[in-house]
Amino acid sequence: MRVLFDQSTDRRLALYLKELGHDVTVVAADYPPSLPDEQVLTIAQQEQRILVTEDRDFGELIFRWHRRHAGVIYLRLTPMELETKTARVQAVLNRYAEHLDKFVVVTERAVRVRETT
């Protein structure tokens, strides 16, 4: 799986996915820091990467402004142990693999898949 981690997202999760063999890039490490959200979304779409973010502004870009994307995983998780975060991400990858081209909202208790068309 090809993934782009937004700068706002816990980088330890990016390392976890890399260890699992995924192709992971990170804003501020593999791209310039502080890129505007629209540019981050464009990079993810052009490179066909699923965007992983903790920034709710991407929802507005996608649902209000109808920006194209290759999939978004929006983590709405309160501060928690890395082990708990990785378990939530792994559960999404296992149970929702066929929906990762959509807007996937992940909370501590639930996962919602939203169509964007």
Secondary structure, DSSP 8 states (H G I E B T S, - for coil): -EEEE-TTS-HHHHHHHHHTT-EEEEBTTTB-TT--HHHHHHHHHHTT-EEEES-THHHIIIIIS----S-EEEE---S--HHHHHHHHHHHHHHSGGGTTSEEEE-SS-EEEE---
